[in-house]
Amino acid sequence: MSLFTINQEKCKRDGICAKDCPAQVIVWKNKDDFPMPAKDAEEFCINCGHCVAVCPYGALTLSMMPVDTCPSVQKDTLPNPAAIRHFLTSRRSIRQYKKAPVPHDLLHEMIDTARYAPTGSNKQQVHWMVFENPADVNRFAALVIDFMGLTLPFINDDALVRRMKRIIASWDNGEDRIMRGAPNLILVHSPADLPFAEADCVIALTCLELYAYAHGLGTCWAGYFTTASNMHAPLIEALGLPAGHRCYGAVMLGYPKYKYKRIPQRNAALTTWR
Ligand SMILES: Cc1cc2nc3c(=O)[nH]c(=O)nc-3n(C[C@H](O)[C@H](O)[C@H](O)COP(=O)(O)O)c2cc1C
């Protein structure tokens, strides 16, 4: 089966699909010719679907991606820059949560949206692990605290040691500064030998975080957990990631107890203009 087929009645032979193909697997010579798969097209196609998405006439169907399965872009539904800027700058890390877990369908929808995040060579190897049971999230927090206690004697950074001691002391006083009492946790993992595994995972989780905010949910990156998830044997065992995978990030999430009324100041961007 050919990598793609062209509906010759719809195709205007403008060559846009060939020009936009990132892998250059579409050959188009001139206005007299229809686009054709290049030699070895199957081998080099990254299945990104740009050819299907960019054709103004819906004339191209990828064998793996029929044009009818690709919804039209709704220009009127796209937010304007001012709305996006306000959205991005008003997002906050949430550390006070209501007890209610996030409904399963909403968790599913968030992942279903975040899977559209870009990945290196369109590999789409971001794996999601979703913890819906608050007891699991709390159990992981306890394991991270154990890990902190074990590593303290080996840390040379005095400021970090003092910070970690305070976190452990809080835990002993019944205050969870690891998962912040969040009811849910989502982590991303990927094969560690994938060239852009970390970037792919972090970008996808960032998209999920933003979409969660759009739904009125709160999230916070679980940095201490992420470190422990790849180093602390009891936590590694509890998570049970596939062999060869690493956890590249996690966010706790739930419904925020408090709403933010202002956007705090941030440092000026560290930019070099050349
Ligand atoms: C990679 C990463 C790891 C983080 N880990 C934690 C964490 O373990 N616990 C926590 O309370 N906040 C964590 N944060 C949240 C940051 O502290 C927070 O983003 C920062 O203070 C700015 O606040 P804002 O997100 O509300 O703008 C983390 C953020 C990032 C990006």
Ligand as a Chemical Component Dictionary entry (heavy atoms), coordinates in Angstrom:
data_LIG
# 
_chem_comp.id                   LIG 
_chem_comp.type                 NON-POLYMER 
_chem_comp.pdbx_formal_charge   0 
_chem_comp.three_letter_code    LIG 
# 
loop_
_chem_comp_atom.comp_id 
_chem_comp_atom.atom_id 
_chem_comp_atom.alt_atom_id 
_chem_comp_atom.type_symbol 
_chem_comp_atom.charge 
_chem_comp_atom.model_Cartn_x 
_chem_comp_atom.model_Cartn_y 
_chem_comp_atom.model_Cartn_z 
_chem_comp_atom.pdbx_ordinal 
LIG C1  C1  C 0 10.816 21.068 37.541 1  
LIG C2  C2  C 0 10.050 21.660 38.693 2  
LIG C3  C3  C 0 10.015 21.005 39.909 3  
LIG C4  C4  C 0 9.266  21.532 40.967 4  
LIG N1  N1  N 0 9.179  20.826 42.136 5  
LIG C5  C5  C 0 8.403  21.298 43.133 6  
LIG C6  C6  C 0 8.224  20.531 44.345 7  
LIG O1  O1  O 0 8.750  19.431 44.495 8  
LIG N2  N2  N 0 7.425  21.047 45.315 9  
LIG C7  C7  C 0 6.809  22.279 45.164 10 
LIG O2  O2  O 0 6.101  22.692 46.067 11 
LIG N3  N3  N 0 6.949  23.008 44.035 12 
LIG C8  C8  C 0 7.720  22.556 43.020 13 
LIG N4  N4  N 0 7.841  23.278 41.852 14 
LIG C9  C9  C 0 7.081  24.527 41.694 15 
LIG C10 C10 C 0 7.998  25.768 41.723 16 
LIG O3  O3  O 0 8.425  25.985 43.037 17 
LIG C11 C11 C 0 7.194  26.929 41.155 18 
LIG O4  O4  O 0 6.986  26.705 39.783 19 
LIG C12 C12 C 0 7.873  28.272 41.326 20 
LIG O5  O5  O 0 7.992  28.599 42.687 21 
LIG C13 C13 C 0 7.109  29.398 40.619 22 
LIG O6  O6  O 0 5.770  29.479 41.086 23 
LIG P1  P1  P 0 4.563  29.404 40.055 24 
LIG O7  O7  O 0 4.625  28.049 39.380 25 
LIG O8  O8  O 0 3.330  29.579 40.846 26 
LIG O9  O9  O 0 4.765  30.497 39.049 27 
LIG C14 C14 C 0 8.578  22.764 40.802 28 
LIG C15 C15 C 0 8.616  23.406 39.552 29 
LIG C16 C16 C 0 9.321  22.866 38.510 30 
LIG C17 C17 C 0 9.293  23.556 37.177 31 
# 
loop_
_chem_comp_bond.comp_id 
_chem_comp_bond.atom_id_1 
_chem_comp_bond.atom_id_2 
_chem_comp_bond.value_order 
_chem_comp_bond.pdbx_ordinal 
LIG C1  C2  SING 1  
LIG C2  C3  SING 2  
LIG C2  C16 DOUB 3  
LIG C3  C4  DOUB 4  
LIG C4  N1  SING 5  
LIG C4  C14 SING 6  
LIG N1  C5  DOUB 7  
LIG C5  C6  SING 8  
LIG C5  C8  SING 9  
LIG C6  O1  DOUB 10 
LIG C6  N2  SING 11 
LIG N2  C7  SING 12 
LIG C7  O2  DOUB 13 
LIG C7  N3  SING 14 
LIG N3  C8  DOUB 15 
LIG C8  N4  SING 16 
LIG N4  C9  SING 17 
LIG N4  C14 SING 18 
LIG C9  C10 SING 19 
LIG C10 O3  SING 20 
LIG C10 C11 SING 21 
LIG C11 O4  SING 22 
LIG C11 C12 SING 23 
LIG C12 O5  SING 24 
LIG C12 C13 SING 25 
LIG C13 O6  SING 26 
LIG O6  P1  SING 27 
LIG P1  O7  DOUB 28 
LIG P1  O8  SING 29 
LIG P1  O9  SING 30 
LIG C14 C15 DOUB 31 
LIG C15 C16 SING 32 
LIG C16 C17 SING 33 
# 
